[in-house]
Amino acid sequence: MSSLQNALDILSLFAVDRPSIGVSEAAAEIAKPKSSVSRLMKTMAEAGLLERDRASRAYVPGVLAFQLGNLYHSNLNIKTLVDDMVRELVEKTGLTFYVGVLSGQDIVLTDVFQGSYPIRLVLPKGARMPAHVTGIGLSLLSRLDDAERQALYTTQVDHAETNVSLSPAEVNKRAETVRDLGYAAVDGSAHRGFSSFAVAVSSPSEQQSIGFSLSYPSEFAEAHEIEAIAQTILASAREVGRRVGDPYWTKRAPVPGDAFSIQVVMEGGIELSSQ
């Protein structure tokens, strides 16, 4: 078992910014004798888990590792991962969650997971809403680059239901803020009396971005209760992002619970945090 654990420890050393590892480096990292690590890495190379770079003589992941990685990714589907994660969140919180994608200046709800809480916003699957007033929409807009957002918003956009009007510059500013925060929390900007906390994840291999949000009555609970749920949502997004290789989440460090807070800026505005 110790040899297997050592092999796993060696494999865990590889990363995007660390594509090759020498014997001495690996031995130092896993705190094992160089001679033992050399034999083990040679055995791993013979099995196809590693290969030796002819120029540097360092080891790189082998064909078998590549095949296993492809098999792993072939069984991953960002939509399935998000839906499964959201079902767990609904069971834990009893609140309603929505899943959606960006379609022009709108979002389209691809799934609705109704909770058990008696007061809830009921929207049908397939419903369209302006992206600039929804948590899901702002989260997805934050994943676009500036040029894409500028091409999408060239004139003022309005949402009559809650009297929200934003210029292209204001949409861009909100999206940038959401990108910095890692989430979009809105209070009554899409539907009066309801708030939402949303995140987005992207799958580079599928070239697909999906947003999901918690929906709750604005008077649902004390701030600390919502913040605890919000941290669970962020952890869920980070896990989905890790599994699909979303660089936004794989590079983003978690925020300690005692450093996390959500503050409402205004009705119809995004909530900001000290994240």
SEDOTI-178819 format. One line per field, with one value per residue (C-alpha): y, x, z; residue in three letters; residue number from 1. Coordinates in Angstrom, 3 decimals, m for minus. Layout:
REM residues N
yy: c(Y,...)
xx: c(X,...)
zz: c(Z,...)
rest: c(ALA,...)
nr: c(NUM,...)
***
This chain:
REM residues 275
yy: c(0.000,2.382,2.022,2.791,5.837,7.036,6.657,8.653,11.319,11.601,11.905,14.639,16.759,17.359,20.496,22.837,25.027,21.991,19.592,17.754,16.551,15.201,12.349,14.563,17.055,14.316,12.684,15.982,16.747,13.417,13.083,9.663,8.363,9.326,5.740,4.465,7.234,6.589,2.905,3.734,6.334,3.910,1.306,3.904,4.730,1.053,0.891,3.970,6.327,8.368,9.029,10.410,13.547,12.839,16.348,17.142,13.544,14.669,12.702,13.789,12.140,9.065,7.617,5.659,8.798,10.589,7.793,7.791,11.567,11.351,8.659,10.804,13.852,11.828,10.937,14.549,16.800,20.247,20.299,16.962,18.035,21.318,19.654,17.013,19.670,21.843,18.913,18.441,22.152,22.082,19.120,20.875,24.274,23.644,26.688,27.067,27.011,27.924,26.878,28.948,29.902,33.174,33.899,37.335,39.922,37.368,34.248,31.124,28.870,25.351,23.803,24.739,22.967,23.972,23.856,23.192,26.703,27.940,31.369,30.973,32.500,30.129,30.494,27.863,26.014,27.836,31.270,34.190,37.175,40.127,39.105,42.472,42.202,38.549,36.876,34.149,36.731,38.890,35.815,34.684,38.190,38.347,35.384,37.289,39.512,43.273,43.188,40.576,42.594,45.815,44.113,42.754,46.034,49.118,50.983,51.377,48.320,48.499,46.201,47.786,45.389,46.747,50.071,49.152,50.946,50.490,51.992,49.724,51.124,50.281,46.722,46.308,47.722,45.328,42.367,43.300,43.579,40.142,38.724,40.073,38.784,35.353,35.625,37.844,38.588,40.701,42.072,42.703,43.709,40.989,40.416,42.629,40.946,38.234,38.011,35.618,34.473,33.140,31.704,30.535,27.693,27.057,23.902,24.630,21.261,21.764,25.529,25.912,28.255,27.623,29.737,28.576,30.597,30.375,32.232,33.319,35.912,39.034,38.711,34.990,34.927,36.679,37.657,35.016,32.215,33.376,33.855,30.271,29.000,31.304,29.827,26.339,27.492,28.914,25.646,23.756,25.986,25.525,21.737,21.682,24.067,21.808,18.765,20.393,22.322,25.820,28.028,30.716,28.380,26.311,29.474,31.162,30.746,30.023,32.829,32.042,31.995,34.757,37.030,36.552,38.890,40.031,43.594,44.949,48.084,49.116,47.756,46.535,46.522,43.838,43.019,43.499,41.582,42.123,39.008)
xx: c(0.000,2.895,4.200,0.756,0.456,3.896,2.910,m0.267,1.743,4.066,1.177,m0.372,2.761,1.987,0.033,m0.536,2.312,4.417,4.277,7.510,9.259,12.747,13.593,15.396,12.522,9.923,11.938,12.215,8.511,7.234,10.073,11.280,14.789,15.920,16.877,13.390,11.670,13.883,12.877,9.221,9.127,10.892,8.200,5.480,7.065,7.118,3.399,2.639,1.778,4.910,7.304,10.819,11.550,14.549,15.974,15.570,15.420,12.577,9.357,6.070,2.609,2.476,0.045,m1.911,m2.404,m3.598,m6.065,m7.401,m7.801,m9.733,m11.978,m12.627,m13.538,m15.708,m17.912,m18.187,m20.993,m21.208,m25.014,m25.271,m22.727,m24.550,m27.966,m26.721,m25.068,m28.195,m30.400,m28.170,m28.403,m32.216,m32.321,m30.011,m31.718,m35.339,m35.061,m35.633,m32.761,m32.643,m30.187,m29.763,m27.660,m27.007,m28.932,m28.092,m29.127,m31.361,m30.981,m33.033,m33.877,m32.857,m34.003,m36.070,m35.638,m38.442,m37.757,m40.128,m40.095,m43.735,m42.968,m41.143,m40.842,m42.291,m40.837,m41.237,m38.458,m37.694,m38.546,m36.502,m35.404,m33.072,m29.557,m28.651,m31.174,m30.712,m28.049,m27.544,m27.312,m24.735,m22.688,m22.654,m21.959,m18.987,m17.451,m17.452,m14.534,m14.986,m15.210,m17.971,m20.020,m19.501,m20.764,m23.765,m24.780,m24.705,m27.738,m29.529,m31.432,m34.588,m36.627,m40.023,m41.182,m38.655,m37.834,m34.202,m32.386,m28.708,m26.357,m23.820,m21.116,m23.174,m23.788,m20.071,m19.219,m21.576,m20.249,m16.681,m17.665,m19.275,m16.171,m14.052,m16.437,m16.997,m20.773,m23.772,m26.221,m29.230,m32.073,m35.372,m33.902,m35.666,m38.739,m39.762,m39.545,m37.144,m33.377,m30.937,m27.360,m25.804,m22.569,m21.386,m19.143,m17.587,m16.393,m13.506,m13.887,m17.626,m17.294,m20.345,m21.079,m23.932,m25.227,m27.198,m28.840,m30.533,m33.863,m35.377,m37.795,m35.887,m37.183,m36.339,m33.731,m31.063,m27.993,m25.762,m28.091,m27.974,m24.212,m23.770,m25.829,m23.935,m20.615,m21.972,m22.962,m19.487,m17.918,m20.217,m19.253,m15.591,m16.009,m17.847,m15.251,m12.437,m14.005,m14.556,m11.273,m12.723,m9.614,m11.645,m12.405,m9.214,m7.148,m9.483,m8.628,m11.445,m12.422,m12.418,m15.907,m15.159,m14.021,m17.172,m20.163,m22.946,m24.170,m27.195,m26.307,m29.776,m33.052,m32.465,m28.673,m26.099,m24.945,m21.293,m18.993,m15.624,m14.379)
zz: c(0.000,0.718,m2.859,m4.220,m1.960,m3.026,m6.685,m6.065,m4.253,m7.246,m9.703,m7.559,m8.038,m11.719,m12.633,m15.559,m14.358,m13.455,m16.442,m15.643,m12.482,m11.891,m9.541,m7.025,m6.996,m6.505,m3.720,m1.877,m2.303,m0.951,1.578,0.397,m0.450,m3.937,m4.786,m3.874,m5.821,m8.842,m8.916,m8.419,m11.189,m13.522,m12.751,m13.338,m16.702,m17.663,m16.852,m18.980,m16.137,m16.748,m19.611,m19.569,m21.502,m23.711,m23.476,m19.772,m18.466,m16.194,m16.065,m17.646,m17.531,m19.748,m22.266,m19.660,m17.568,m20.705,m21.489,m17.949,m18.091,m21.344,m19.892,m16.830,m18.906,m21.285,m18.328,m17.209,m18.361,m16.834,m16.976,m15.161,m12.548,m11.894,m11.710,m9.265,m7.107,m7.109,m6.063,m3.024,m2.203,m2.425,m0.050,2.413,2.370,1.378,m0.890,m4.628,m7.107,m10.783,m13.482,m16.643,m19.637,m21.432,m24.639,m25.999,m23.411,m21.655,m19.613,m20.275,m17.329,m18.253,m14.974,m11.944,m8.610,m6.269,m2.553,0.318,1.793,1.636,0.174,m3.108,m6.531,m9.124,m12.610,m15.343,m17.070,m20.315,m18.919,m20.267,m18.181,m18.768,m17.815,m16.296,m13.425,m12.480,m10.409,m12.993,m15.771,m14.011,m13.135,m16.748,m18.047,m15.710,m17.553,m20.867,m21.760,m22.075,m25.872,m25.794,m23.307,m25.249,m28.405,m26.501,m24.844,m27.047,m25.657,m22.338,m21.091,m18.971,m16.768,m16.238,m13.506,m11.018,m12.712,m13.359,m16.182,m16.921,m19.460,m21.201,m18.915,m15.829,m17.041,m17.634,m14.211,m12.458,m14.400,m13.472,m9.797,m9.928,m11.566,m8.712,m6.030,m7.508,m7.264,m7.980,m5.172,m6.149,m4.066,m5.810,m9.144,m11.144,m8.951,m6.058,m2.679,m3.824,m3.663,m5.234,m4.859,m8.058,m9.414,m12.819,m13.944,m17.356,m19.070,m21.464,m23.204,m23.789,m24.332,m22.123,m19.217,m16.799,m13.950,m10.935,m8.218,m4.883,m4.826,m1.532,m0.101,0.833,4.395,4.576,7.290,9.253,7.257,8.854,7.700,4.091,4.293,5.484,2.545,0.178,1.299,0.586,m2.914,m3.508,m2.368,m4.745,m7.664,m6.838,m6.828,m10.171,m11.585,m10.399,m12.013,m15.413,m15.393,m15.103,m14.662,m12.899,m9.994,m10.015,m9.542,m7.066,m3.388,m0.911,1.437,5.179,6.675,9.148,6.277,4.198,4.292,2.001,2.051,0.197,m1.731,m2.893,m4.160,m7.657,m7.193,m6.648,m3.166,m2.464,m0.163,1.413,m0.367)
rest: c(MET,SER,SER,LEU,GLN,ASN,ALA,LEU,ASP,ILE,LEU,SER,LEU,PHE,ALA,VAL,ASP,ARG,PRO,SER,ILE,GLY,VAL,SER,GLU,ALA,ALA,ALA,GLU,ILE,ALA,LYS,PRO,LYS,SER,SER,VAL,SER,ARG,LEU,MET,LYS,THR,MET,ALA,GLU,ALA,GLY,LEU,LEU,GLU,ARG,ASP,ARG,ALA,SER,ARG,ALA,TYR,VAL,PRO,GLY,VAL,LEU,ALA,PHE,GLN,LEU,GLY,ASN,LEU,TYR,HIS,SER,ASN,LEU,ASN,ILE,LYS,THR,LEU,VAL,ASP,ASP,MET,VAL,ARG,GLU,LEU,VAL,GLU,LYS,THR,GLY,LEU,THR,PHE,TYR,VAL,GLY,VAL,LEU,SER,GLY,GLN,ASP,ILE,VAL,LEU,THR,ASP,VAL,PHE,GLN,GLY,SER,TYR,PRO,ILE,ARG,LEU,VAL,LEU,PRO,LYS,GLY,ALA,ARG,MET,PRO,ALA,HIS,VAL,THR,GLY,ILE,GLY,LEU,SER,LEU,LEU,SER,ARG,LEU,ASP,ASP,ALA,GLU,ARG,GLN,ALA,LEU,TYR,THR,THR,GLN,VAL,ASP,HIS,ALA,GLU,THR,ASN,VAL,SER,LEU,SER,PRO,ALA,GLU,VAL,ASN,LYS,ARG,ALA,GLU,THR,VAL,ARG,ASP,LEU,GLY,TYR,ALA,ALA,VAL,ASP,GLY,SER,ALA,HIS,ARG,GLY,PHE,SER,SER,PHE,ALA,VAL,ALA,VAL,SER,SER,PRO,SER,GLU,GLN,GLN,SER,ILE,GLY,PHE,SER,LEU,SER,TYR,PRO,SER,GLU,PHE,ALA,GLU,ALA,HIS,GLU,ILE,GLU,ALA,ILE,ALA,GLN,THR,ILE,LEU,ALA,SER,ALA,ARG,GLU,VAL,GLY,ARG,ARG,VAL,GLY,ASP,PRO,TYR,TRP,THR,LYS,ARG,ALA,PRO,VAL,PRO,GLY,ASP,ALA,PHE,SER,ILE,GLN,VAL,VAL,MET,GLU,GLY,GLY,ILE,GLU,LEU,SER,SER,GLN)
nr: c(1,2,3,4,5,6,7,8,9,10,11,12,13,14,15,16,17,18,19,20,21,22,23,24,25,26,27,28,29,30,31,32,33,34,35,36,37,38,39,40,41,42,43,44,45,46,47,48,49,50,51,52,53,54,55,56,57,58,59,60,61,62,63,64,65,66,67,68,69,70,71,72,73,74,75,76,77,78,79,80,81,82,83,84,85,86,87,88,89,90,91,92,93,94,95,96,97,98,99,100,101,102,103,104,105,106,107,108,109,110,111,112,113,114,115,116,117,118,119,120,121,122,123,124,125,126,127,128,129,130,131,132,133,134,135,136,137,138,139,140,141,142,143,144,145,146,147,148,149,150,151,152,153,154,155,156,157,158,159,160,161,162,163,164,165,166,167,168,169,170,171,172,173,174,175,176,177,178,179,180,181,182,183,184,185,186,187,188,189,190,191,192,193,194,195,196,197,198,199,200,201,202,203,204,205,206,207,208,209,210,211,212,213,214,215,216,217,218,219,220,221,222,223,224,225,226,227,228,229,230,231,232,233,234,235,236,237,238,239,240,241,242,243,244,245,246,247,248,249,250,251,252,253,254,255,256,257,258,259,260,261,262,263,264,265,266,267,268,269,270,271,272,273,274,275)
***
